Amino acid sequence: MTINSSRAAGVVLPVAIGFGIGVLLTITTSYGYSIYKQHHHDDDNGTGHGKRQKITLADNTVASSSDGRDIRIGVEGLIGRTPIMKIKSLSQATGCEILAKVEMMNPGGSAKDRIALAIVEQAEAEGLLRPNSNDIVFEGTSGSTGISLAMICRAKGYRAHIFLPDDTSTEKIELLEKLGAVVEKVPPASIVDKNQYTNAARARAEQIMSHHEDNDDDDDDKNKQAIFADQFENEANWQAHFDHTGPEIYAQLGDSLHAFVTGAGTGGTISGVSRFLKPLLPNLKVVLADPPGSGLFNKVKYGVMFDLREREGTRRRHQVDTLIEGIGINRLTNNFDVGRSLIDDAVRVTDKQSLAMARYLVERDGLFVGSSTAVNCVAAATVAKQLGPGHTILTVACDSGARHLSKFWKAVGPIGGELSHESLDQILNQRD
Ligand SMILES: Cc1ncc(COP(=O)(O)O)c(C=O)c1O
């Protein structure tokens, strides 16, 4: 189901949720909006904490209603409905319930599967992409979005064409190539440079489309259509988190949640989830976790990006001097801006803290996370200390450490059989 039809279905179908699996299949991705409407309808006491609704998420993965089998349809069917785990070590050390939405369990290994699918489905609904046509999806990305797009393009009969900085880690480039994406490496450049990877991707998509319109020779691309996925500005990004991630969290935790803490790359996750949850949980504290070199911390705390030079993206890379990948940025993207007013606070996390946290989690919980998740966990523990024992704090386990072996985990250093002696307090109090 497309984003647009999902919204439409959400308006008319909430009361039909109990009518059986056939109906459930039809309204599959409308559940988020359904819950939203239902709660607002029932919660008129103005506190935002009306009687909690019992939420049953629709399941789009049941192939047959008659034989009781539970089958996911294709890789698309594996996206979303990720579990929430309690991180035992951090919970014990803080006296809070520290939870993580385990987005690394999506089939492409991150939450980016959700937005890649949403962007492609929206383009299909608009007639810009035609399944099994070898139409092309262009994106500029050094990270997980390229991998998610490459996976979905294979599944739906498109070609993914990914532009990335030529210093991107080899494991990511190889993964993209093995998924069959065309990979084009360009030198790192500022966002104002026309050769910057995002700009290069946009220009190539536009070139194909103009070629497509004008061309009357026998060129291979003659009948191809192309889109620029545009994850930073595309509204389908935050909308996917509003339609799915947010409702899932509410269905899993209800009114028990006190704080949601996460980093922002495009900002789609923090905006979409906050826009869904805040009207339902007005006392929810939304906190940005921000790595070094990012201007977002100052934007949230003081209303300005770190400085004008950075805001305008004149730095060579969008982020500098950090081992953290996927979060932190120095320009205001549409996907961050649409949820910015809902963010209550920000926590700055140093690389040293993130490296120590990654070690702490693997040694105590067997949880092997990527760099942005380590940042998120430092910030979640910081918020737990601020709020005091007895609170429930949710963060996001974005991706696995396997994507970060050659850079971040190399810097963590060897992990022996023994526990390192660094306590959580020592990690939270240390500075670079
Ligand atoms: C590994 C990882 N974590 C977190 C994020 C941040 O998510 P969002 O773009 O929704 O802000 C990204 C975004 O690229 C990412 O790649």
The ligand as a Gaussian input file, in Angstrom:
#p B3LYP/6-31G(d) Opt

LIG

0 1
 C       23.181000       4.111000      11.170000
 C       22.249000       5.276000      11.241000
 N       21.741000       5.617000      12.415000
 C       20.870000       6.659000      12.527000
 C       20.517000       7.418000      11.441000
 C       19.602000       8.611000      11.639000
 O       18.336000       8.446000      11.160000
 P       17.536000       9.651000      10.516000
 O       18.081000       9.846000       9.140000
 O       16.116000       9.191000      10.510000
 O       17.736000      10.876000      11.332000
 C       21.058000       7.102000      10.220000
 C       20.736000       7.913000       9.065000
 O       21.344000       7.846000       8.027000
 C       21.948000       6.011000      10.109000
 O       22.507000       5.670000       8.941000

